[in-house]
């Protein structure tokens, strides 16, 4: 199944105003993330490498103590175990996150395996 209909599954609620749709294969996870205006993903870390791109809106990332405001088309990389947080400012925002290896905590909550 190489194509995904994001609307076919309910989102995970990560924090107030933050919804995530994770989809994964055996080794990689993609997550479509919507953030309401002012929504905050609190400072956290995990053993997964994470990268992504801001699709729309503006996000203020803090990654390993460095803060930067990112807009559409801006990319970010978060190494494993590095503390990071994000805030949607100046309106709602959408991002696409990529994780490797697959985040089992997300996968266990929603059956979104895309494989044979």
C-alpha positions in Angstrom: 0.0 0.0 0.0 2.2 2.9 -1.2 -0.4 5.7 -0.8 -1.9 6.9 2.4 -5.2 8.6 3.2 -4.4 10.5 6.4 -8.1 11.2 7.0 -8.8 7.4 7.3 -7.5 7.2 10.8 -8.1 9.4 13.9 -5.2 11.6 15.1 -3.2 11.2 18.3 -3.6 14.1 20.7 0.0 14.9 21.8 -0.7 18.1 23.8 -3.5 20.6 23.9 -4.0 21.8 20.4 -1.5 19.4 18.8 -2.7 16.5 16.6 -0.5 13.9 14.9 -1.2 11.3 12.3 1.7 8.8 12.3 2.2 6.3 9.5 5.1 3.8 9.3 6.8 1.0 7.5 9.3 -1.4 9.0 12.1 1.2 9.5 10.7 4.7 9.1 7.8 6.8 10.5 6.1 9.8 8.9 3.9 12.1 11.0 1.6 14.8 9.7 1.3 17.3 12.6 -1.3 20.1 13.1 -0.8 22.7 15.8 -3.4 25.3 16.7 -2.3 28.9 17.3 -0.3 29.1 20.5 0.0 25.3 20.9 3.1 24.0 22.7 4.9 20.7 22.5 6.8 20.8 25.8 10.5 20.2 26.1 11.2 16.4 25.7 13.6 14.0 24.2 13.6 10.5 22.8 16.0 8.0 21.4 14.7 8.4 17.8 16.4 10.7 15.2 13.8 13.2 14.0 13.7 15.5 11.0 11.0 17.5 9.4 9.7 20.4 7.5 7.3 23.2 8.2 4.5 22.9 5.7 2.5 26.0 6.7 2.4 28.6 9.5 5.2 29.5 11.8 6.9 27.3 14.4 9.4 28.3 17.1 11.7 25.4 17.7 14.2 25.0 20.6 16.6 22.2 19.8 19.5 21.5 22.2 19.2 25.0 23.7 19.2 26.8 20.3 15.9 28.6 19.3 14.9 29.5 15.8 11.6 30.6 14.2 10.8 28.5 11.1 8.3 29.0 8.3 7.0 27.1 5.3 9.8 25.1 3.6 12.2 25.4 6.6 13.7 22.1 7.6 15.0 20.8 11.0 17.0 17.9 12.3 16.9 16.6 15.8 19.6 14.1 16.8 18.6 11.2 19.2 18.2 12.2 22.9 18.5 16.0 22.3 15.9 18.0 24.3 13.5 19.9 22.0 10.2 21.8 22.1 8.1 23.7 19.6 5.5 26.5 19.8 3.0 27.5 17.0 3.0 31.3 16.9 1.3 33.8 14.7 -1.5 31.4 13.9 -1.9 27.6 13.3 0.8 25.5 11.7 1.4 22.2 10.0 4.6 20.2 9.9 5.8 16.9 8.5 8.0 14.9 10.9 10.1 11.9 10.1 11.4 9.4 12.7 13.8 6.6 12.6 13.6 4.1 14.0 9.8 3.8 14.2 8.4 5.3 17.4 6.8 2.3 19.0 4.9 4.5 21.5 3.0 6.1 18.5 2.7 2.9 16.6 1.2 1.1 19.6 -1.5 3.8 19.9 -2.6 3.8 16.3 -2.4 0.9 13.8 -0.9 2.8 10.9 1.6 0.3 9.5 1.9 0.8 5.7 3.4 -2.4 4.4 2.8 -5.7 2.7 
